[in-house]
Amino acid sequence: MARVTTNLLRYRIAIAVQEGADVEAVLRVADAPPGLMVGDPEHVDEYVERRVWSAIIAETGREDIGLVCGVRFPTQAISMLGYVMANAPTVRAAIEKCCTYQRVIGDTMGLVIDRDADTSTVWIEQWSDWHDTLRFTVDMIMAGVTSWASANAIEVVKPLRVGFHYQRPADTGPYDELFSPALVSFGSEVSYLIFANDSLDQPVIGASGEMYGFFEEKVRRLLNDFEGRDTYAFKTCQRILAALKGTTPNVDLVASELAVSSRKLQQKLTEEGTSFSRLLSETRRDLAKQHLQEGEVGNDEIAYLLGYSEVSVFSRSFKKWTGTTPGEFRTQATVSSP
């Protein structure tokens, strides 16, 4: 299951508060962890991220809030990686380091940079299942790259062309204003920014080579720790999600897809403090809550999507997870929505 650092969600909520949102209302509507605003836990799953975006939009009424978050993006929002970027020798090197170490802040999507003779393309690679709320994450990344580059270079960095892979929103004014004079298009194969090479090869203002090496070593250790600690749990959740389409995945199936024995997979998950049954249960719980909050499908269909043969079995499981029935949870979610 894809994850994102709590730091990023705290930052987005802080921007929403600046735009008139009530922090407690956002947390309540999003059904967010109670300690989220103090960094507990360190990471949340992709479903929490989706719900936080939905709550922010509901509270602020701003469909351009992703762009706003990107324009105001501070270095510290991405912790140690931000300090690596701030001390990189060039803007290009900063973006490249972001591409290298970005999994320390999340793995729903990531940046890629490609260089041609005269221009470079920075584009977004989707790592998790697409959801409409991720449009705001895309907006934040696109605006953040552009704004950060301009703020940290001697000359203003402006893209030559900009493309978004989702369909054209009702109001494109904020996009045209932010990325002007570049032509902004929608419905592209991927979301991308094209820059002149000269603009990205500018030195980063105030960068320190000594600090660059110091912070890169720390973020490298963070990435190694992140990957080593979460590999099997992360990959197991991804395969459970992919298989939960009317069937119940078992440990043998997932182990086979991961090219390990069932015994080794169970051992690795135990070392990481979890188990296959726990990951399956947590994934089902989170999916069920997501479906019930969105209110687009009934309990019978949710039961099927989660691999239950009967609605009654799903209902009993849901009450065990949450202390409420699916119907009660759906009603509470409806009442809590603005």
LOMARLO-112633 format. One line per 8 residues: number of its first residue (from 1); their letters; for each residue x, y, z of N, C-alpha, C. Coordinates in pm, whole numbers, plus 32768, in hexadecimal, padded with zeros to 4 digits. Layout:
BEGIN
NUM = A = X Y Z X Y Z X Y Z ~ ...
//
This chain:
BEGIN
1 = MARVTTNL = 8055 7F89 8000 8000 8000 8000 8058 807C 8000 ~ 803E 80D8 7FA6 808F 8151 7F9C 807E 81A8 8019 ~ 80E9 81F1 803A 80E8 8243 80B2 811E 82CF 8093 ~ 8104 832A 80F1 8137 83B2 80E5 815D 83E1 8170 ~ 81C8 8430 8179 81F4 8462 81FA 818C 84C1 8236 ~ 817A 84B6 82B8 811A 850C 82FD 813F 859F 82F0 ~ 81C1 85BC 82E5 81ED 8647 82D5 81A6 868D 8262 ~ 8197 8646 81F1 8157 8681 817C 80C4 869F 8198
9 = LRYRIAIA = 807F 8644 81DD 7FF2 865B 81FA 7FE1 86CE 825D ~ 803B 86D7 82BE 8036 8746 831E 8047 87CB 82D5 ~ 80A2 87CD 8274 80B8 8848 8228 803B 886D 81D8 ~ 7FFD 880C 8196 7F86 8828 8146 7F15 885D 819E ~ 7F06 8821 8213 7E9D 884F 826E 7EBB 88DC 829F ~ 7F3B 88FB 82B8 7F61 8982 82E3 7F3D 89E9 8278 ~ 7F54 89C8 81FA 7F2E 8A23 818D 7E97 8A33 8189 ~ 7E4E 89C4 819E 7DBC 89CB 819F 7D8B 8A28 820E
17 = VQEGADVE = 7DCD 8A22 8282 7DA9 8A7B 82F2 7DC1 8B0C 82CB ~ 7E2F 8B27 8286 7E4A 8BAF 8255 7DDC 8BDF 81F7 ~ 7D9B 8B80 81B4 7D30 8BA1 8155 7CA5 8B99 8194 ~ 7CA1 8B92 821A 7C21 8B9B 825F 7BE9 8B1A 8296 ~ 7C2F 8AAB 8285 7BFD 8A2B 82B5 7C11 8A1F 834C ~ 7BC0 89CC 838C 7BD0 89AD 8419 7C19 8928 8424 ~ 7C8A 8929 846A 7CDF 88B2 846D 7C96 883A 84A7 ~ 7C47 884E 850F 7C00 87DE 854E 7B97 87A6 84EF
25 = AVLRVADA = 7B58 87FC 84A2 7AF5 87CE 8441 7B36 877A 83D4 ~ 7BAB 87A6 83A6 7BF2 8759 8340 7C17 86D0 8375 ~ 7C4C 86CA 83EE 7C75 864A 8428 7BFD 85EF 843E ~ 7B8D 8629 8469 7B15 85D9 8484 7ADB 85A1 8402 ~ 7ACA 85F7 839F 7A90 85CC 8320 7AE9 8564 82DC ~ 7B6D 8575 82EB 7BCB 8519 82AC 7BDD 8498 82FA ~ 7BA4 8492 8372 7BB8 841D 83C8 7C4E 8402 83D6 ~ 7C99 846D 83EF 7D2B 8464 83F7 7D58 8433 8480
33 = PPGLMVGD = 7DD0 83FA 848A 7E05 83D0 850C 7E08 8447 856C ~ 7DE2 8436 85EA 7DDB 84A6 8649 7E5D 84F0 865D ~ 7ED0 84AB 8648 7F51 84ED 865D 7F8F 8525 85DF ~ 7F44 852C 8573 7F7E 8552 84F2 7FC5 85D9 84F6 ~ 7F8A 863C 8538 7FC4 86C3 8538 8040 86CF 858E ~ 8063 8665 85D7 80E0 8666 8623 813D 85F8 85F1 ~ 8122 85C9 8576 817C 856A 8537 816F 84DA 8563 ~ 80FC 84B4 8599 80E6 842A 85C5 806C 83F1 857E
41 = PEHVDEYV = 807F 8390 8527 80FA 8347 8507 8151 8394 84A5 ~ 81C7 835D 8484 8221 83A1 8427 81EC 839B 8399 ~ 81A8 832E 8376 816E 831D 82F0 80DE 82F1 82FC ~ 808D 8312 8297 8004 82E0 828E 7FF1 82A3 8204 ~ 7F88 8253 81F4 7F74 8213 8173 7F2D 8270 8111 ~ 7F23 8243 8095 7EED 8295 802A 7E5B 82BB 8040 ~ 7E10 8269 808C 7D83 8286 80A2 7D72 82FD 8100 ~ 7DCA 8309 8162 7DC8 837F 81B8 7DE9 83FB 8165
49 = ERRVWSAI = 7E4C 83F1 810D 7E6F 8463 80B8 7DF7 8490 8066 ~ 7DAF 842F 802B 7D39 8451 7FDA 7CD0 8499 802E ~ 7CB7 8463 80A5 7C50 849E 80F9 7C76 852A 8128 ~ 7CF8 853F 8143 7D25 85C4 816D 7D10 8629 80FD ~ 7D33 8605 8082 7D1A 865F 8012 7C86 867F 8005 ~ 7C30 8618 800E 7BA0 862E 8001 7B6E 868D 806E ~ 7BA0 8679 80E8 7B77 86CF 8157 7BA7 875E 8143 ~ 7C20 876E 8111 7C57 87F3 80F7 7C05 883D 808D
57 = IAETGRED = 7BE2 87F7 8023 7B90 8836 7FB9 7B09 885E 7FF1 ~ 7ACD 8805 8040 7A4A 8823 807A 7A50 889C 80D7 ~ 7ABC 88A7 8123 7AC9 8913 8184 7AEE 8999 8144 ~ 7B41 8996 80DC 7B70 8A14 809F 7B1F 8A3D 8026 ~ 7AE3 89DB 7FE2 7A9B 89FA 7F67 7AF6 8A20 7EF4 ~ 7B78 8A03 7F02 7BD9 8A2A 7E9B 7C08 89B1 7E4C ~ 7BE1 89AE 7DCD 7C0C 8942 7D75 7C9E 8952 7D4B ~ 7CD7 89C9 7D65 7D64 89E0 7D42 7DBF 89D2 7DBC
65 = IGLVCGVR = 7D8F 8992 7E26 7DDC 898D 7EA2 7E60 8941 7E90 ~ 7E65 88E1 7E33 7EE2 889B 7E19 7F4C 88FB 7DE3 ~ 7F24 8954 7D88 7F80 89B8 7D52 7FAF 8A16 7DC2 ~ 7F51 8A3D 7E19 7F73 8A97 7E88 7FDC 8A55 7EE2 ~ 7FC8 89D5 7F00 802A 898D 7F53 80B3 8988 7F10 ~ 80B4 8974 7E8E 8133 896D 7E46 817C 89F2 7E43 ~ 8133 8A5F 7E2E 8170 8AE4 7E28 81AD 8B0A 7EAE ~ 816F 8AE3 7F1C 819E 8B09 7FA1 81F8 8A9E 7FE0
73 = FPTQAISM = 821F 8A3C 7F92 8265 89C7 7FC7 82EA 89EC 8009 ~ 82FB 89CC 808B 8378 89EA 80D1 83D7 8972 80CF ~ 8456 898C 80D4 84BB 8922 80D2 84A4 88BB 8141 ~ 8480 88E9 81B7 8474 888E 8229 83FF 882F 821F ~ 83A2 8846 81C2 832F 87ED 81B4 8358 8761 8189 ~ 83CC 8755 8148 83FC 86D0 8122 847A 86AC 8170 ~ 8485 86EB 81E5 84EA 86C5 8248 8578 86C3 820D ~ 85C2 8658 8228 864F 8651 8203 8665 8660 816D
81 = LGYVMANA = 8608 862B 811D 8615 8636 808B 8612 86C7 805F ~ 85C4 8719 80A2 85BE 87A7 8081 8644 87EB 8095 ~ 868D 87C4 80FD 8710 8800 8117 877A 87D1 80B3 ~ 876A 8756 8082 87C2 8728 8016 87AD 8780 7F9C ~ 8730 8797 7F77 8710 87E9 7F02 8742 8878 7F13 ~ 8731 88AE 7F8B 8759 893A 7FA3 87EF 894F 7F9A ~ 883D 88E3 7FA5 88CF 88EF 7F9F 890C 88AC 7F24 ~ 88B6 8883 7EC6 88E7 8847 7E4B 8930 88B0 7DF7
89 = PTVRAAIE = 8990 8887 7DA4 89DD 88E9 7D56 898B 8932 7CED ~ 8929 88EF 7CB3 88D4 892D 7C4C 8843 8907 7C63 ~ 87E9 8950 7C21 875B 8930 7C29 8742 88A4 7BF2 ~ 8786 8882 7B85 8777 87FC 7B4B 87A1 8790 7BB0 ~ 8813 87A5 7BEF 8843 8743 7C50 87E0 8733 7CC3 ~ 87A1 87A1 7CEB 873D 879B 7D56 86C6 8744 7D2D ~ 8697 8757 7CB2 8626 8707 7C82 864F 8675 7C73 ~ 86C9 865D 7C46 86FA 85D4 7C38 8701 858E 7CC0
97 = KCCTYQRV = 872C 85D7 7D27 8732 859B 7DAC 86A6 857F 7DE1 ~ 8648 85D5 7DBF 85BD 85BC 7DE5 858C 853B 7DA5 ~ 85AE 8526 7D25 8589 84AB 7CDF 85C8 8430 7D22 ~ 8645 843E 7D4F 868E 83CE 7D8A 8657 83A5 7E11 ~ 8634 8406 7E64 8612 83E9 7EEF 857F 83FE 7F12 ~ 852A 8415 7EAF 84A1 843F 7ECB 844E 83D9 7F19 ~ 8475 835A 7F19 8425 82F8 7F62 8426 830E 7FF9 ~ 8484 8360 802A 8483 837A 80BA 840B 83D0 80E2
105 = IGDTMGLV = 83CE 8415 8082 835A 8469 80A2 82D7 842E 8071 ~ 82DC 83C7 801E 8260 838B 7FF0 8274 833A 7F72 ~ 8214 82E1 7F57 8221 828F 7EDF 819D 827D 7E95 ~ 814A 82E6 7E95 80D3 82E2 7E40 80F7 8309 7DB0 ~ 815B 835F 7DA3 818B 8389 7D1F 8217 83C5 7D2F ~ 8261 83D3 7CC1 82E8 8408 7CCD 8313 8456 7C52 ~ 837D 84A2 7C63 83B3 84F5 7BF6 841C 84A9 7BA6 ~ 8422 84C8 7B24 848A 8496 7ACA 84BB 850E 7A7A
113 = IDRDADTS = 853D 8516 7A5F 8571 8583 7A0C 85C3 8549 7999 ~ 85A5 8576 7921 85EB 854A 78A8 8625 85C4 7861 ~ 86A2 85B7 7830 86E4 8627 77EC 86F5 860A 7757 ~ 86D0 866D 7705 86E9 8668 7675 8752 86D1 7654 ~ 8766 86EC 75D5 87CF 8749 75AA 87BC 87D5 75E4 ~ 8741 8809 75DD 8729 8893 7607 86CA 88A0 767C ~ 867B 883A 7694 8617 8842 76FD 861C 87C8 775A ~ 85DC 87D5 77CC 85CD 8765 782A 853A 8759 784F
121 = TVWIEQWS = 850C 86DE 785C 8481 86C3 7881 847D 8687 790C ~ 8432 86C7 7963 8417 8692 79E8 8389 865E 79E5 ~ 8377 85DD 79FC 82F0 85A5 79F2 82D1 854D 7A6A ~ 8250 8533 7A7C 8222 84EA 7AF2 8200 845B 7ACB ~ 8239 83FE 7B15 8220 836F 7B01 81BF 8340 7B6D ~ 814F 8304 7B44 80EB 82D5 7BA3 8112 824D 7BD8 ~ 811E 8241 7C5C 8147 81C4 7C9B 80D3 8179 7CDC ~ 8067 81BE 7CF8 7FF3 817F 7D39 7F7A 818D 7CDE
129 = DWHDTLRF = 7F0D 814D 7D04 7E92 815A 7CB6 7E65 81EC 7CB4 ~ 7E38 8218 7C40 7E0C 82A3 7C34 7D87 82B6 7C7A ~ 7D79 8328 7CBB 7CFC 8353 7CF8 7CEF 83E8 7CDB ~ 7C74 8417 7CC6 7C60 84A2 7C9E 7CA0 8506 7CFE ~ 7CA5 84E7 7D80 7CE1 8545 7DDF 7D77 8556 7DC9 ~ 7DB7 84F4 7D87 7E47 8500 7D6E 7E67 856F 7D0A ~ 7E00 85A2 7CC9 7E13 8616 7C73 7E52 8689 7CC2 ~ 7E2B 8696 7D41 7E5F 8704 7D93 7EF0 86EC 7DBA
137 = TVDMIMAG = 7F16 866D 7DC8 7FA3 864E 7DE0 7FF5 8671 7D65 ~ 7FC1 864F 7CEF 8004 8673 7C72 8015 870A 7C68 ~ 7FAA 8754 7C85 7FB0 87E6 7C81 801C 881B 7CDE ~ 8023 87E3 7D57 8085 8812 7DB9 8113 87F8 7D89 ~ 812A 8783 7D50 81AF 8761 7D1E 81D6 87BD 7CAB ~ 817D 87CF 7C4B 819B 8821 7BD5 81B6 88B2 7BFC ~ 8161 88E8 7C54 8175 8972 7C81 81EF 897C 7CDB ~ 8206 8913 7D2C 8277 8915 7D88 82FD 8915 7D41
145 = VTSWASAN = 830A 88C2 7CDA 8387 88BD 7C8D 83A3 8945 7C4E ~ 833D 897E 7C0F 834F 89FF 7BCB 8370 8A70 7C2C ~ 8325 8A77 7C99 8338 8AE3 7CFA 83BC 8AD4 7D45 ~ 83DE 8A58 7D6B 845C 8A42 7DB3 84D3 8A66 7D5B ~ 84CE 8A3D 7CDE 853D 8A5B 7C81 8551 8AF1 7C72 ~ 84E4 8B3A 7C63 84EF 8BCB 7C52 8522 8C0F 7CD0 ~ 84F5 8BDE 7D43 851C 8C1C 7DC3 85AE 8C04 7DE7 ~ 85E9 8B9B 7DAC 8671 8B76 7DD2 86D9 8B8A 7D64
153 = AIEVVKPL = 86B2 8BCA 7CF8 870F 8BE8 7C8A 871C 8C7F 7C79 ~ 8788 8CAA 7C3C 879E 8D3B 7C28 8737 8D74 7BC8 ~ 8720 8D2E 7B5A 86BC 8D5A 7AF9 863E 8D06 7B06 ~ 85CD 8D44 7AEB 854C 8CFF 7AF6 854A 8C84 7A9C ~ 8519 8C15 7AD4 850E 8B98 7A88 847C 8B85 7A61 ~ 8462 8B88 79E0 83DA 8B75 79AE 83D7 8B01 794C ~ 8373 8AAB 7953 836A 8A3D 78F3 8346 8A71 7868 ~ 8370 8A28 7803 834D 8A4A 7779 82C6 8A10 7753
161 = RVGFHYQR = 82AB 8999 7785 822A 8957 776E 8203 8909 77EA ~ 8180 88FE 77FF 814C 88BA 7875 80D7 8861 784C ~ 80D4 87E7 787E 8066 878D 785F 8036 8742 78DA ~ 7FB4 8731 78E6 7F79 86E4 7953 7F30 866D 7918 ~ 7F3C 85F9 7958 7F02 8582 791C 7E6D 8574 7937 ~ 7E39 85BD 799A 7DA9 85B7 79B2 7D60 861B 7957 ~ 7CDC 860E 7952 7C8E 8660 78F7 7C84 86F1 7927 ~ 7C69 874A 78C9 7C65 87DA 78E3 7C00 87FB 7951
169 = PADTGPYD = 7C2B 8843 79BA 7BCC 886D 7A22 7B73 88DE 79F1 ~ 7B0B 88FB 7A3C 7AAC 8963 7A14 7AEF 89EC 7A0B ~ 7B49 8A09 7A68 7B8E 8A8B 7A6A 7C24 8A74 7A57 ~ 7C58 8A9D 79E5 7CE7 8A8C 79CA 7D35 8B0D 79E4 ~ 7CF1 8B74 7A13 7D33 8BF4 7A2C 7DAD 8BEA 7A87 ~ 7DA2 8BA6 7AFA 7E16 8B9C 7B54 7E8E 8B56 7B13 ~ 7E75 8AF8 7AB9 7EE1 8AB1 7A75 7F25 8B0E 7A10 ~ 7ED4 8B54 79C3 7F0B 8BB1 795F 7F5C 8C1F 79A2
177 = ELFSPALV = 7F2B 8C50 7A13 7F71 8CBC 7A5A 7FF6 8C8C 7A94 ~ 7FF6 8C15 7AD1 806E 8BE3 7B13 80DC 8BC1 7AAF ~ 80B8 8B80 7A41 811C 8B4D 79E5 8133 8BA7 796B ~ 80F1 8C19 7966 8102 8C77 78F7 8197 8C9C 78E6 ~ 81C6 8CA8 786B 817E 8CA8 77EB 8174 8C1E 77A9 ~ 8193 8BB4 77F1 8190 8B2E 77B7 8101 8B06 7792 ~ 80F5 8AB9 772A 8074 8A80 7703 8056 8A0B 7760 ~ 7FE1 8A0C 779E 7FB8 89A2 77FA 7F4F 894C 77B7
185 = SFGSEVSY = 7F68 88CA 77B3 7F09 886E 7774 7EDB 8806 77DA ~ 7E69 87C9 77BF 7E31 8763 7816 7E10 86E7 77C4 ~ 7E07 8675 7809 7DED 85F8 77C2 7E69 85BE 7782 ~ 7EDF 85E5 77B2 7F5D 85B1 777C 7F73 8521 77AD ~ 7FD1 84DD 776E 7FF0 8454 7796 8026 8450 7825 ~ 807A 84B1 7847 80AD 84C1 78CF 80AC 8556 78F1 ~ 80BB 8575 7972 80C9 8601 799B 815D 8626 7991 ~ 817B 8698 7952 8207 86B9 7937 821F 874F 7936
193 = LIFANDSL = 829E 8773 7949 82D0 87FC 793D 834B 87F6 78E3 ~ 8351 884B 7880 83C6 8850 7828 840F 88D4 7840 ~ 8490 88CA 7862 84E1 8940 787F 8555 8949 781C ~ 8586 89C2 7805 8602 89D4 77BB 8675 89A2 7814 ~ 86D5 8960 77D8 8744 892A 7827 878F 8996 7874 ~ 87A2 8A09 7834 87EB 8A77 7874 87AA 8AA0 78F9 ~ 8725 8A9E 78FE 86E1 8ACC 7977 86F7 8A6A 79EB ~ 86FE 89E8 79CD 8712 8985 7A37 87A4 8976 7A5E
201 = DQPVIGAS = 87FF 89A4 7A09 888D 8999 7A27 88C2 8A0E 7A7A ~ 8869 8A66 7AA4 8891 8AD4 7AFC 88B8 8AA0 7B86 ~ 8916 8AE2 7BC8 893A 8AB9 7C51 88C9 8AD8 7CB3 ~ 88BE 8A88 7D1B 885D 8AA2 7D86 8896 8B0E 7DE1 ~ 884A 8B77 7DFA 8878 8BE7 7E4C 8895 8BB9 7EDB ~ 890C 8BDA 7F0B 892F 8BBD 7F96 8950 8B2D 7FB5 ~ 8962 8ADA 7F4E 897E 8A4C 7F64 8A08 8A3A 7FA3 ~ 8A13 89D4 7FF7 8A92 89B3 8037 8AB8 8924 8014
209 = GEMYGFFE = 8B2C 8913 7FD9 8B5A 888E 7FB5 8B6A 8834 802F ~ 8B98 886E 809D 8BAB 8820 8117 8B25 87EF 814E ~ 8AC2 884A 8150 8A3D 8825 8181 89F8 87C3 8122 ~ 8A13 87D2 80A3 89DC 8779 803D 8A04 86E8 805A ~ 8A84 86D2 8070 8AB3 864B 808F 8A7F 8619 8114 ~ 8A78 8671 8176 8A49 864D 81FC 89B8 861D 81F8 ~ 8961 866D 81B8 88D3 864A 81B5 88B7 85D5 8156 ~ 8904 85CA 80EA 88EC 8559 8090 890B 84D4 80D5
217 = EKVRRLLN = 8973 84D0 8124 8992 8456 816D 8920 842F 81CB ~ 88E5 8492 820C 8876 8477 8267 87FA 8446 821C ~ 87DA 8485 81AB 8763 845C 8161 877A 83D5 811E ~ 87F7 83B7 80FB 8816 8333 80C3 87FB 82C6 812B ~ 8822 82E2 81A7 8808 8281 8213 8773 8272 822C ~ 872A 82E1 8225 8699 82DB 8235 865A 8282 81CB ~ 8686 8292 814E 864E 8243 80E1 8670 81B0 80F3 ~ 86EC 8193 8116 8714 8108 812B 86C2 80C8 819B
225 = DFEGRDTY = 86AE 8115 8206 8660 80E3 8276 85CE 80CE 824E ~ 859A 812E 8203 850E 8126 81D5 84F9 80AC 817E ~ 8551 8098 811E 8542 8028 80C2 8558 7FA2 8107 ~ 85BC 7F9E 815E 85D8 7F21 81A3 856E 7EFA 8206 ~ 852F 7F5E 8244 84CB 7F41 82AB 8444 7F1D 8270 ~ 8422 7F57 81FD 8398 7F4D 81CE 8384 7EFF 814C ~ 83E9 7EC9 8116 83DC 7E8B 8093 8370 7E20 808B ~ 8375 7DBE 80E3 8316 7D50 80D9 8288 7D7A 80FF
233 = AFKTCQRI = 827B 7DCB 8166 81F5 7DF9 818B 81B8 7E4E 811B ~ 820A 7EA7 80E3 81DA 7EFE 8077 81B0 7EAC 7FFD ~ 8205 7E51 7FD2 81E6 7E01 7F5C 8172 7DA2 7F75 ~ 8168 7D6E 7FEE 80F8 7D17 800F 8074 7D62 8007 ~ 8071 7DDB 803F 7FF7 7E2C 8039 7FD0 7E4D 7FA9 ~ 8032 7E6E 7F58 8015 7E8C 7ECC 7FD4 7E16 7E86 ~ 8004 7D9E 7EA0 7FCD 7D28 7E5F 7F45 7D00 7E99 ~ 7F31 7D1A 7F17 7EAD 7D04 7F52 7E47 7D61 7F10
241 = LAALKGTT = 7E6D 7DDF 7F01 7E14 7E3F 7EC0 7DF0 7E15 7E32 ~ 7E55 7DE9 7DE9 7E3F 7DC2 7D5E 7DE4 7D47 7D54 ~ 7DEC 7CEF 7DB9 7DA0 7C71 7DB4 7D14 7C7E 7DEE ~ 7CFA 7CE8 7E3B 7C76 7CF7 7E7A 7C10 7D2A 7E15 ~ 7BEE 7CD9 7DB6 7B8A 7CFA 7D50 7B26 7C88 7D4B ~ 7AE5 7C6D 7DBC 7A86 7C00 7DC0 7AC2 7B7E 7DEF ~ 7B42 7B7B 7E11 7B84 7B03 7E44 7BD1 7B26 7EC2 ~ 7BF8 7AC1 7F0D 7C47 7AD5 7F85 7CD4 7AA0 7F6E
249 = PNVDLVAS = 7D37 7AF8 7F64 7DC1 7AC9 7F4E 7DF5 7A7F 7FC8 ~ 7E45 7A1A 7FB2 7E81 79D2 8022 7F18 79E3 801F ~ 7F58 79B7 8089 7FE7 79CB 8096 8035 7981 802B ~ 8003 790D 8000 8049 78C0 7F99 804C 790C 7F14 ~ 7FDB 7949 7EF2 7FD3 7996 7E75 8033 7A0C 7E77 ~ 8030 7A59 7EE3 8085 7AD0 7EED 8118 7AA9 7EF1 ~ 8138 7A40 7F3A 81C3 7A12 7F40 81F4 79EA 7EB6 ~ 819F 79A6 7E6A 81C3 797E 7DE3 81E0 79F7 7D8C
257 = ELAVSSRK = 818D 7A60 7D98 81A2 7AD9 7D48 8220 7B24 7D71 ~ 8248 7B13 7DEE 82C3 7B53 7E20 833E 7AFB 7E0F ~ 8327 7A84 7DD5 8393 7A25 7DB8 83DD 79F9 7E37 ~ 8390 79E4 7EA2 83C7 79AD 7F1D 836A 793F 7F4D ~ 8398 78ED 7FA9 8342 7886 7FE2 82E0 78C7 8044 ~ 8271 7882 805D 8210 78B5 80BE 824F 78C4 8148 ~ 82A3 7865 816B 82E4 7869 81ED 8340 78E3 81FA ~ 838C 7901 818E 83E6 7974 8193 8398 79F6 819B
265 = LQQKLTEE = 832B 79FF 8150 82DB 7A79 8154 82A3 7A90 81E0 ~ 826D 7A27 821C 8238 7A34 82A3 82A5 7A5A 8307 ~ 831B 7A23 82F4 838C 7A43 834B 83B3 7AD6 833E ~ 83BD 7B06 82C2 83E2 7B92 82AA 837A 7BF1 82E4 ~ 82FC 7BD0 82D4 8292 7C26 830A 8298 7C28 83A2 ~ 82B6 7BB7 83DD 82C4 7BB0 846F 8336 7C08 849F ~ 83A5 7C06 8455 8417 7C5B 8477 83F4 7CEE 8470 ~ 8396 7D10 8418 836B 7D9B 8408 82F9 7DBE 8467
273 = GTSFSRLL = 82D4 7D61 84C0 8270 7D7D 8524 81E1 7D71 84F5 ~ 81CC 7D24 848C 8144 7D14 8459 8131 7C85 8429 ~ 80C3 7C6A 83E5 80A7 7BE4 83B2 804F 7BF1 8337 ~ 8046 7B85 82EC 7FF2 7B89 8274 7F60 7BA1 829A ~ 7F30 7B5B 82FE 7EA3 7B6B 8324 7E86 7BF8 8354 ~ 7EE6 7C33 839A 7ED3 7CBD 83C9 7ED0 7D1F 8354 ~ 7F2A 7D0F 82F4 7F2A 7D67 8280 7EAC 7D58 822E ~ 7E7C 7CDC 8220 7E00 7CC4 81D6 7D8B 7D07 821D
281 = SETRRDLA = 7D85 7CF8 82A1 7D19 7D34 82EE 7D1E 7DCC 82E8 ~ 7D96 7E07 82F7 7DA3 7E99 82F3 7D80 7ED1 826A ~ 7DA8 7E89 8201 7D89 7EB7 817A 7CF3 7EB2 8162 ~ 7CB3 7E45 818C 7C22 7E3C 817E 7BDB 7EAA 81CE ~ 7C09 7EC0 8247 7BCD 7F29 829B 7BD7 7FB2 8259 ~ 7C4E 7FD5 822A 7C62 8059 81ED 7C10 8068 816D ~ 7C0B 8000 811C 7BBA 8006 80A2 7B26 8013 80C2 ~ 7AF9 7FC8 8126 7A6C 7FCE 814C 7A46 805B 817B
289 = KQHLQEGE = 7A9A 8097 81D0 7A7F 811E 8200 7A7E 8183 818E ~ 7ADB 8170 812F 7AE0 81C9 80BC 7A5F 81C0 806A ~ 7A32 8146 804C 79B8 8133 7FFE 793F 816B 8047 ~ 7936 8154 80C9 78C3 8184 8116 78C1 821C 811D ~ 7935 825B 812B 793A 82EC 812F 7916 832B 80A9 ~ 7940 82EB 803D 7920 8320 7FB8 788D 830B 7F97 ~ 7850 82A3 7FD0 77C0 828D 7FC0 7791 826A 7F36 ~ 77E9 8234 7EE3 77C5 8219 7E58 7799 8189 7E40
297 = VGNDEIAY = 77B6 812E 7E9C 7791 80A2 7E8C 7751 806E 7F0B ~ 76FB 8009 7EFD 76B5 7FD1 7F6F 7708 7F69 7FB8 ~ 76D4 7F3B 8029 771D 7EDB 807C 7736 7E58 8035 ~ 76D6 7E2D 7FE3 76E8 7DAE 7F9C 775D 7DB4 7F3A ~ 776A 7E27 7EF6 77D7 7E36 7E96 785D 7E45 7EDF ~ 785C 7E8D 7F4F 78D7 7E9C 7F9D 7907 7E13 7FCD ~ 78A8 7DC3 7FFE 78CB 7D3C 802C 790C 7CEC 7FBC ~ 78D4 7CF7 7F45 790C 7CAE 7ED2 7998 7CE0 7EB2
305 = LLGYSEVS = 79A9 7D66 7EAE 7A2A 7DA0 7E8B 7A97 7D7A 7EEF ~ 7A6E 7D60 7F6B 7ACF 7D3D 7FD3 7AE5 7CA6 7FDE ~ 7AA2 7C5A 7F88 7AB8 7BCB 7F86 7A64 7B7B 7FE7 ~ 79F8 7BB6 801C 799F 7B6E 8076 7930 7B2A 8027 ~ 790C 7AB1 804D 78A4 7A67 8007 7819 7A94 8030 ~ 780C 7ACF 80A8 778B 7AFB 80DA 7797 7B84 811C ~ 772C 7BD4 810D 772A 7C59 8149 7732 7C4F 81E1 ~ 76F3 7BE9 821A 76F1 7BDB 82AC 777D 7BC8 82E5
313 = VFSRSFKK = 77D2 7B7F 829A 785B 7B6A 82C7 78A7 7BEE 82C4 ~ 7894 7C3B 825A 78D2 7CBF 8250 78A5 7D19 82C2 ~ 7822 7D19 82DF 77EC 7D70 8349 7827 7D4D 83D0 ~ 7834 7CCC 83EE 786E 7CA3 846D 7901 7CCE 8476 ~ 794A 7CBC 8407 79D7 7CE4 8405 79E6 7D7A 841A ~ 7990 7DC7 83D7 799A 7E59 83E0 797F 7E88 846F ~ 791B 7E4A 84B1 78FD 7E72 853A 7971 7E4E 8596 ~ 79B3 7DDF 857B 7A27 7DB8 85CA 7A98 7E1D 85B8
321 = WTGTTPGE = 7AAA 7E50 853E 7B14 7EB1 8523 7AFA 7F39 8563 ~ 7A7D 7F68 8558 7A5E 7FF3 8578 7A02 8008 85EF ~ 79BD 7F9E 861A 795E 7FAC 8686 78D5 7FD9 8658 ~ 78C4 7FEF 85D6 7843 8019 859E 7821 7FC1 8526 ~ 77A3 7FBE 8502 777A 7F75 848B 7797 7FC9 8410 ~ 779D 7F8D 8398 77B0 7FDC 831E 7747 804A 830E ~ 76CA 8029 8330 7660 808C 8324 7674 8102 8381 ~ 769C 80E6 83FD 76B4 8151 845D 772A 81A7 8432
329 = FRTQATVS = 7792 8166 8400 7809 81B0 83D2 77E5 8209 835B ~ 7795 81D5 82FE 776C 8223 8288 771C 829D 82B4 ~ 76C1 8289 8315 766E 82F8 8346 76C4 8363 838A ~ 7724 8337 83DD 777D 8394 8421 77D0 83E4 83BD ~ 7800 83A0 8354 7850 83E4 82ED 77FD 844D 82A5 ~ 777D 842E 828D 7725 848C 8248 7709 8506 829E ~ 76F3 84EE 8321 76D8 855D 837D 7751 85B7 838D ~ 77C9 857A 838D 7845 85C7 83A1 786B 861A 8328
337 = SP = 783C 85F2 82B2 785F 863C 8237 781C 86C3 8238 ~ 7866 872F 8209 782D 87B5 8207 77B9 87BC 81A5
//
